């Protein structure tokens, strides 16, 4: 969730000064970009949000106790009291870097699971924990301790002026009002980071937007929320509605949501930061002690970075002043957590390989594709997963499975080769994706079929979901990729 804040309440004067500082920081960032002072070494990173469950597979609101047992600063709180987050340090993708990432994730999660079990809790990697019940979000105990979480909750509710409405129609319909922003905590994700230079930022971001649709179709793992079967990747719509600061009247006027795909291709990283300031009021207008603060001669731009953290783009720009030389990253936020470590790294390989090759194309895809088509593709794939069609330049309407198998996986392989990934490492992960497409068994499909089979065997919905999560957790910890999971 980013930096801590010190209060839940902000004066009109603080909001005015914060707005002025945002404008100053935009100018400072523009100066840095034009001077070309950014670090140009490429690296990748990963953050993984996790669910905590009790022995009955229900959410365990015990993240403080679990983090104390894990005793590793790489694991931190998340907004939900039943969530934790793991931050993997940056590494190079060259050579056997992806394999190193897989091995490190497996070791860290095994250790965390063993320590969580010592306090009667399990860890589940899933986009949305299926056993969230009707009591979810009905009290403050669902929110983690911490001033930032409390401030975010109070500011979102104040902006809305009413409770949070979740209203989603998929295979079934879910409609309820939450008393706080706990539904945001339901959306546990895998966040991929790729470091880029200012010159490469715009083509990399545009490429990431183009491939968002096949990315989410291939990785779908969130079909169930609050006991209802919704979208293949319900997390996309749940998150948008959970953190929506707009009352219905502003939505009807076309005011932009804070969870945002965007509305146009960009030519510079500055386009995104300028849109943040132009369109989105500050949620957490906390003023730093020194607006011109620097670390090792690098402007920290605290207000601009804090504001950027409250605009929830699926591909978010990151300005990082650490390390004595600033650098820029794209944070790819649209993937769900899980189902397994090898699936997670395969999804990452797909992203890193594709954005590399597409950003360098002589005739980029985004020059032949309306931005609205990319946005519509994204929503189609979130709703229907691999069972949908998308529009693609030069191909027209095409089944997304065919697009991935015949066109995108070969491009991802080319991109990984350009990044210096060893051929056997690239093939390890691309073969996982190839088999997932061939079987069309994503995490979402396995969960949906598993729910139906359990209900057909006579279990009611609640019992079926508990048994489903138990089976999911077993396969997840065993580690075989989801396309090979039997239907228990």
C-alpha positions as CSV (number, residue, x, y, z in Angstrom):
1,X,0.0,0.0,0.0
2,X,3.0,2.4,0.1
3,X,4.2,4.9,2.7
4,X,2.5,5.3,6.0
5,X,0.6,8.5,6.9
6,X,0.2,10.2,10.2
7,X,-3.5,11.2,10.3
8,X,-6.9,10.4,8.9
9,X,-8.0,14.0,8.7
10,X,-6.8,16.8,6.5
11,X,-7.6,20.6,6.6
12,X,-8.6,22.7,3.6
13,X,-5.2,24.5,3.9
14,X,-3.4,21.2,3.8
15,X,-5.3,20.2,0.6
16,X,-4.4,23.5,-1.0
17,X,-0.7,23.3,-0.2
18,X,-0.7,19.6,-1.4
19,X,-2.1,20.6,-4.7
20,X,0.5,23.3,-5.1
21,X,3.3,20.8,-4.3
22,X,2.0,18.3,-6.8
23,X,2.4,21.0,-9.5
24,X,5.9,21.8,-8.3
25,X,6.8,18.1,-8.3
26,X,5.5,17.7,-11.8
27,X,7.9,20.4,-13.0
28,X,10.7,18.7,-11.1
29,X,10.0,15.4,-12.7
30,X,9.9,16.9,-16.1
31,X,13.3,18.5,-15.5
32,X,14.7,15.1,-14.5
33,X,13.3,13.4,-17.5
34,X,14.6,16.1,-19.9
35,X,18.0,16.0,-18.3
36,X,18.2,12.2,-18.7
37,X,19.5,11.5,-15.2
38,X,17.8,8.1,-14.8
39,X,19.5,4.8,-14.1
40,X,19.5,2.8,-17.3
41,X,20.2,-0.7,-15.9
42,X,17.3,-3.1,-16.5
43,X,15.9,-5.2,-13.7
44,X,12.7,-7.0,-12.8
45,X,10.8,-7.4,-9.6
46,X,7.7,-9.0,-8.2
47,X,5.2,-8.4,-5.3
48,X,2.8,-11.2,-4.3
49,X,-0.3,-10.6,-2.2
50,X,-1.4,-13.6,-0.1
51,X,-4.5,-14.8,1.8
52,X,-4.5,-16.3,5.3
53,X,-7.0,-19.0,6.2
54,X,-7.9,-20.9,9.3
55,X,-8.3,-24.7,9.6
56,X,-11.8,-24.5,8.0
57,X,-10.4,-22.6,5.0
58,X,-12.1,-19.4,6.1
59,X,-10.3,-16.1,6.2
60,X,-8.1,-15.7,9.2
61,X,-7.9,-12.1,10.5
62,X,-4.5,-12.7,12.0
63,X,-1.9,-11.0,9.8
64,X,-0.1,-9.3,12.6
65,X,0.4,-12.6,14.4
66,X,1.5,-14.4,11.3
67,X,4.0,-11.7,10.3
68,X,5.5,-11.9,13.8
69,X,5.9,-15.7,13.3
70,X,7.4,-15.3,9.8
71,X,9.8,-12.6,11.1
72,X,11.0,-11.6,7.7
73,X,10.9,-7.9,6.5
74,X,10.2,-9.1,3.0
75,X,6.7,-10.0,4.3
76,X,4.5,-7.0,5.2
77,X,0.9,-6.1,6.0
78,X,-1.7,-5.4,3.3
79,X,-5.0,-3.6,3.7
80,X,-6.9,-6.7,4.7
81,X,-6.4,-8.2,8.1
82,X,-6.3,-11.7,6.4
83,X,-3.7,-10.6,3.8
84,X,0.1,-10.3,3.7
85,X,2.4,-9.3,0.9
86,X,5.8,-10.7,-0.1
87,X,8.2,-8.4,-1.9
88,X,10.9,-10.1,-3.9
89,X,14.1,-8.1,-4.4
90,X,14.9,-6.8,-7.9
91,X,17.0,-9.2,-10.0
92,X,18.1,-9.6,-13.6
93,X,16.1,-11.6,-16.1
94,X,19.2,-12.5,-18.1
95,X,20.5,-16.1,-18.1
96,X,18.7,-18.1,-15.5
97,X,17.1,-15.2,-13.7
98,X,13.5,-16.5,-14.0
99,X,14.6,-19.9,-12.6
100,X,16.2,-18.1,-9.7
101,X,12.9,-16.2,-9.2
102,X,10.9,-19.4,-9.1
103,X,13.3,-21.1,-6.7
104,X,13.4,-18.1,-4.4
105,X,9.6,-17.8,-4.3
106,X,9.2,-21.4,-3.6
107,X,11.7,-21.3,-0.7
108,X,10.2,-18.1,0.8
109,X,6.6,-19.3,0.6
110,X,7.5,-22.8,2.0
111,X,9.2,-21.1,5.0
112,X,6.3,-18.6,5.5
113,X,3.7,-21.5,5.3
114,X,5.6,-23.5,7.9
115,X,5.7,-20.5,10.3
116,X,2.1,-19.6,9.6
117,X,1.1,-23.1,10.5
118,X,2.8,-22.8,13.8
119,X,0.1,-20.2,14.8
120,X,-2.7,-22.3,13.2
121,X,-2.9,-20.4,9.9
122,X,-2.4,-21.4,6.3
123,X,-1.4,-19.3,3.2
124,X,-3.3,-19.4,0.0
125,X,-2.3,-17.8,-3.3
126,X,-5.6,-16.9,-5.1
127,X,-6.9,-13.8,-6.8
128,X,-10.0,-13.8,-4.5
129,X,-10.4,-16.2,-1.6
130,X,-13.5,-18.2,-2.4
131,X,-14.6,-18.6,1.2
132,X,-15.2,-14.9,1.9
133,X,-18.7,-14.9,3.4
134,X,-21.6,-12.5,3.8
135,X,-20.0,-11.0,6.9
136,X,-17.1,-9.7,4.8
137,X,-16.6,-5.9,5.2
138,X,-19.2,-5.5,7.9
139,X,-16.8,-4.3,10.6
140,X,-13.5,-2.5,11.0
141,X,-11.8,-5.8,12.1
142,X,-11.4,-6.7,8.4
143,X,-9.0,-3.7,7.9
144,X,-5.3,-4.0,9.1
145,X,-4.1,-1.7,11.8
146,X,-2.2,1.3,10.6
147,X,-3.0,5.0,10.0
148,X,-2.7,4.7,6.2
149,X,-5.4,2.0,5.9
150,X,-7.7,3.9,8.3
151,X,-7.1,7.2,6.4
152,X,-7.7,5.6,3.0
153,X,-10.9,4.0,4.3
154,X,-12.2,7.3,5.8
155,X,-11.3,9.4,2.7
156,X,-12.9,7.0,0.2
157,X,-16.1,6.9,2.2
158,X,-16.1,10.6,2.7
159,X,-15.7,11.2,-1.0
160,X,-18.5,8.8,-1.8
161,X,-20.7,10.1,1.0
162,X,-22.2,6.6,1.5
163,X,-21.3,2.9,1.8
164,X,-19.4,1.1,-0.9
165,X,-21.7,-0.6,-3.4
166,X,-20.6,-3.8,-5.1
167,X,-22.9,-4.7,-7.9
168,X,-21.5,-7.3,-10.4
169,X,-23.4,-9.5,-12.9
170,X,-21.6,-12.5,-14.3
171,X,-22.8,-16.1,-14.3
172,X,-24.6,-15.1,-11.1
173,X,-25.3,-11.7,-9.7
174,X,-23.8,-10.1,-6.5
175,X,-25.1,-6.9,-5.0
176,X,-24.4,-5.6,-1.5
177,X,-23.2,-2.5,0.4
178,X,-20.0,-2.7,2.4
179,X,-19.5,-0.5,5.4
180,X,-15.8,0.0,4.5
181,X,-13.3,-0.6,1.7
182,X,-12.6,-4.2,2.8
183,X,-13.7,-5.5,-0.6
184,X,-10.5,-4.0,-2.0
185,X,-8.6,-6.5,0.3
186,X,-10.3,-9.3,-1.5
187,X,-8.3,-8.6,-4.6
188,X,-5.0,-10.2,-4.1
189,X,-2.6,-9.8,-7.0
190,X,0.8,-10.5,-8.5
191,X,2.5,-7.3,-9.4
192,X,5.4,-7.3,-11.9
193,X,8.0,-4.5,-12.1
194,X,10.1,-3.7,-15.1
195,X,12.7,-0.9,-15.0
196,X,12.9,1.3,-18.1
197,X,14.6,4.4,-19.3
198,X,12.5,7.6,-20.0
199,X,13.0,7.0,-23.7
200,X,11.6,3.4,-23.5
201,X,8.9,4.2,-21.0
202,X,6.1,5.2,-23.4
203,X,6.5,2.3,-25.9
204,X,6.8,-0.2,-23.0
205,X,3.7,1.2,-21.3
206,X,1.7,1.2,-24.5
207,X,2.8,-2.4,-25.2
208,X,1.7,-3.4,-21.7
209,X,-1.7,-1.9,-22.3
210,X,-2.1,-3.8,-25.6
211,X,-1.3,-7.2,-24.0
212,X,-3.4,-6.6,-20.9
213,X,-6.3,-8.5,-22.4
214,X,-4.5,-11.8,-23.3
215,X,-2.6,-11.5,-20.0
216,X,-5.7,-11.5,-17.9
217,X,-7.4,-14.2,-20.0
218,X,-4.4,-16.5,-19.6
219,X,-4.0,-15.9,-15.9
220,X,-7.6,-15.7,-14.7
221,X,-7.9,-17.1,-11.2
222,X,-10.8,-15.2,-9.5
223,X,-14.2,-16.5,-10.5
224,X,-15.9,-16.5,-7.1
225,X,-16.6,-13.6,-4.7
226,X,-18.9,-13.6,-1.7
227,X,-20.2,-17.0,-2.7
228,X,-21.2,-16.0,-6.2
229,X,-19.7,-17.1,-9.5
230,X,-19.1,-13.9,-11.4
231,X,-16.4,-13.2,-14.0
232,X,-13.4,-15.3,-15.0
233,X,-11.3,-12.6,-13.4
234,X,-13.8,-11.0,-11.0
235,X,-10.9,-9.2,-9.3
236,X,-10.8,-6.6,-12.0
237,X,-14.4,-5.3,-11.4
238,X,-14.4,-5.9,-7.6
239,X,-11.3,-3.7,-7.2
240,X,-12.7,-1.0,-9.4
241,X,-15.9,-0.8,-7.4
242,X,-14.3,-1.2,-4.0
243,X,-12.1,1.9,-4.3
244,X,-14.6,4.0,-6.3
245,X,-14.8,7.5,-4.8
246,X,-17.6,8.5,-7.2
247,X,-21.2,8.6,-6.1
248,X,-23.6,7.5,-8.8
249,X,-24.2,11.1,-10.1
250,X,-20.5,11.6,-10.8
251,X,-20.3,8.2,-12.5
252,X,-23.2,9.2,-14.7
253,X,-21.3,12.4,-15.7
254,X,-18.4,10.3,-16.9
255,X,-15.9,11.3,-14.1
256,X,-13.0,8.9,-14.3
257,X,-12.7,6.1,-11.7
258,X,-9.5,5.8,-9.6
259,X,-9.1,2.2,-10.8
260,X,-8.4,3.0,-14.3
261,X,-7.3,1.4,-17.6
262,X,-6.6,4.8,-19.1
263,X,-8.0,6.5,-22.2
264,X,-5.1,7.1,-24.6
265,X,-1.7,6.0,-25.8
266,X,1.1,8.0,-24.3
267,X,4.3,9.6,-25.6
268,X,6.1,10.2,-22.3
269,X,5.9,9.0,-18.7
270,X,5.0,12.6,-17.9
271,X,1.6,12.0,-19.6
272,X,0.6,9.6,-16.8
273,X,1.7,11.8,-13.9
274,X,0.1,14.8,-15.4
275,X,-3.2,12.9,-15.8
276,X,-3.0,11.9,-12.1
277,X,-2.8,15.5,-11.0
278,X,-5.3,16.8,-13.6
279,X,-8.1,14.3,-13.0
280,X,-7.8,12.9,-9.5
281,X,-8.3,14.8,-6.2
282,X,-5.8,13.9,-3.5
283,X,-7.1,11.1,-1.2
284,X,-4.2,11.3,1.3
285,X,-2.9,14.9,1.1
286,X,-0.1,14.4,3.7
287,X,2.5,17.1,3.5
288,X,6.1,16.2,3.9
289,X,8.4,18.3,6.1
290,X,10.4,19.5,3.2
291,X,8.9,19.6,-0.3
292,X,12.4,19.8,-1.9
293,X,13.8,16.9,0.1
294,X,16.6,15.0,-1.5
295,X,18.4,11.7,-0.8
296,X,21.9,11.5,-2.1
297,X,21.2,14.5,-4.3
298,X,18.0,12.9,-5.8
299,X,14.6,14.7,-5.4
300,X,12.2,12.4,-3.5
301,X,9.0,14.1,-4.8
302,X,7.2,12.7,-1.8
303,X,3.8,14.3,-2.5
304,X,3.8,13.2,-6.1
305,X,4.7,9.6,-5.2
306,X,2.1,9.4,-2.5
307,X,-0.6,10.7,-4.9
308,X,0.5,8.3,-7.6
309,X,0.0,5.4,-5.1
310,X,-3.7,6.4,-4.8
311,X,-4.4,6.3,-8.6
312,X,-4.8,2.6,-9.3
313,X,-3.8,2.1,-13.0
314,X,-3.5,-1.5,-14.1
315,X,-0.1,-0.5,-15.5
316,X,1.2,2.1,-13.0
317,X,4.2,4.4,-13.5
318,X,6.7,4.4,-10.6
319,X,9.3,7.0,-9.9
320,X,11.9,5.6,-7.4
321,X,14.5,8.0,-6.0
322,X,16.5,5.4,-4.1
323,X,20.0,4.2,-4.7
324,X,21.7,7.5,-5.5
325,X,20.2,7.8,-9.0
326,X,16.5,7.8,-9.8
327,X,14.9,5.2,-11.9
328,X,11.5,4.6,-13.6
329,X,9.5,1.4,-13.5
330,X,6.2,0.1,-14.8
331,X,4.2,-1.8,-12.2
332,X,2.0,-4.3,-14.0
333,X,-0.9,-4.8,-11.5
334,X,-3.6,-6.8,-13.4
335,X,-2.5,-10.4,-12.6
336,X,-4.2,-12.4,-9.8
337,X,-2.1,-14.2,-7.3
338,X,-1.5,-17.9,-7.9
339,X,-2.4,-20.6,-8.6
340,X,1.2,-21.9,-8.1
341,X,4.7,-20.5,-8.1
342,X,5.5,-22.0,-11.5
343,X,2.3,-20.5,-13.0
344,X,3.2,-17.2,-11.5
345,X,6.7,-17.1,-13.0
346,X,5.3,-18.3,-16.4
347,X,2.8,-15.4,-16.3
348,X,5.8,-13.1,-15.6
349,X,7.8,-14.5,-18.5
350,X,4.9,-13.9,-20.8
351,X,4.7,-10.2,-19.8
352,X,8.4,-9.5,-19.8
353,X,9.1,-11.2,-23.1
354,X,6.1,-9.6,-24.9
355,X,6.7,-6.0,-23.8
356,X,10.3,-6.3,-24.8
357,X,9.6,-7.4,-28.3
358,X,6.5,-5.2,-28.9
359,X,8.1,-2.0,-27.7
360,X,10.8,-2.3,-30.3
361,X,8.6,-3.2,-33.3
362,X,9.1,-1.1,-36.4
363,X,5.3,-0.6,-36.7
364,X,4.0,-0.7,-33.2
365,X,0.6,-2.4,-32.5
366,X,-0.8,0.7,-30.8
367,X,-0.3,2.8,-33.9
368,X,-2.8,0.4,-35.6
369,X,-5.3,-0.1,-32.8
370,X,-7.7,2.3,-31.1
371,X,-7.1,2.7,-27.4
372,X,-10.8,1.9,-26.9
373,X,-10.3,-1.5,-28.5
374,X,-7.5,-2.4,-26.0
375,X,-9.8,-1.4,-23.2
376,X,-12.7,-3.4,-24.6
377,X,-10.5,-6.4,-25.1
378,X,-9.4,-6.1,-21.5
379,X,-13.0,-6.2,-20.1
380,X,-14.0,-9.1,-22.4
381,X,-11.1,-11.2,-21.2
382,X,-11.7,-10.3,-17.5
383,X,-15.4,-11.4,-18.0
384,X,-14.9,-14.6,-20.0
385,X,-11.2,-15.6,-19.7
386,X,-10.0,-17.9,-22.5
387,X,-13.5,-18.4,-23.8
388,X,-13.7,-15.1,-25.7
389,X,-12.6,-13.3,-28.8
390,X,-10.6,-10.1,-29.0
391,X,-9.8,-7.5,-31.7
392,X,-6.2,-7.6,-32.9
393,X,-4.5,-5.5,-35.6
394,X,-4.1,-7.4,-38.9
395,X,-6.2,-10.3,-37.6
396,X,-9.6,-8.8,-36.8
397,X,-11.7,-10.7,-34.3
398,X,-9.9,-13.7,-33.2
399,X,-10.3,-16.3,-30.3
400,X,-7.9,-15.2,-27.6
401,X,-6.6,-18.8,-27.3
402,X,-5.6,-18.8,-30.9
403,X,-4.0,-15.4,-30.6
404,X,-1.9,-16.5,-27.7
405,X,-0.9,-19.9,-29.1
406,X,-0.2,-18.8,-32.7
407,X,1.0,-15.3,-32.3
408,X,1.9,-14.1,-28.8
409,X,3.8,-17.1,-27.4
410,X,6.3,-17.0,-30.3
411,X,6.7,-13.3,-29.8
412,X,7.3,-13.8,-26.1
413,X,9.9,-16.4,-26.9
414,X,11.6,-13.9,-29.2
415,X,11.5,-11.2,-26.5
416,X,12.9,-13.5,-23.8
417,X,15.8,-14.3,-26.2
418,X,16.4,-10.6,-26.7
419,X,16.6,-10.2,-22.9
420,X,19.3,-12.9,-22.8
421,X,17.1,-15.6,-21.1
422,X,18.6,-19.0,-21.7
423,X,16.6,-21.1,-24.1
424,X,15.8,-24.0,-21.7
425,X,14.6,-21.5,-19.1
426,X,12.3,-19.7,-21.5
427,X,10.9,-23.0,-22.8
428,X,10.2,-24.2,-19.2
429,X,7.7,-21.3,-18.7
430,X,6.3,-20.9,-22.2
431,X,5.5,-24.6,-22.3
432,X,3.4,-24.1,-19.1
433,X,1.4,-21.4,-20.9
434,X,1.1,-23.5,-24.0
435,X,-0.4,-26.3,-22.1
436,X,-2.7,-24.0,-20.2
437,X,-4.0,-22.7,-23.5
438,X,-4.3,-26.1,-25.0
439,X,-6.3,-27.5,-22.1
440,X,-8.0,-24.2,-21.4
441,X,-7.7,-25.0,-17.7
442,X,-6.8,-21.8,-15.9
443,X,-7.2,-21.4,-12.2
444,X,-10.6,-19.8,-12.8
445,X,-11.7,-22.8,-14.9
446,X,-10.5,-25.3,-12.3
447,X,-12.3,-23.5,-9.5
448,X,-15.5,-23.1,-11.4
449,X,-15.6,-26.8,-12.5
450,X,-14.7,-27.8,-8.9
451,X,-17.5,-25.8,-7.5
452,X,-20.0,-27.3,-9.9
453,X,-18.8,-30.9,-9.2
454,X,-19.0,-30.5,-5.5
455,X,-22.5,-29.1,-5.6
456,X,-23.6,-31.8,-8.0
457,X,-22.3,-34.3,-5.3
458,X,-24.8,-32.8,-2.8
459,X,-22.7,-30.2,-0.9
460,X,-24.3,-26.8,-0.3
461,X,-22.5,-23.7,-1.6
462,X,-20.7,-22.9,1.7
463,X,-19.5,-26.5,2.2
464,X,-18.5,-26.8,-1.4
465,X,-16.4,-23.7,-1.2
466,X,-14.6,-24.8,1.9
467,X,-13.8,-28.1,0.3
468,X,-12.8,-26.4,-2.9
469,X,-10.3,-24.2,-1.1
470,X,-8.9,-27.2,0.7
471,X,-8.3,-29.0,-2.6
472,X,-6.9,-25.8,-4.2
473,X,-4.5,-25.2,-1.3
474,X,-3.2,-28.8,-1.5
475,X,-2.4,-28.5,-5.2
476,X,-1.0,-25.1,-4.8
477,X,1.5,-26.2,-2.2
478,X,2.4,-29.3,-4.2
479,X,3.4,-26.9,-7.0
480,X,2.3,-28.6,-10.2
481,X,1.0,-26.1,-12.8
482,X,-2.7,-25.6,-12.8
483,X,-3.3,-27.1,-16.2
484,X,-2.3,-30.5,-14.8
485,X,-4.5,-30.3,-11.7
486,X,-7.1,-33.1,-11.6
487,X,-10.7,-32.2,-10.9
488,X,-11.0,-33.5,-7.3
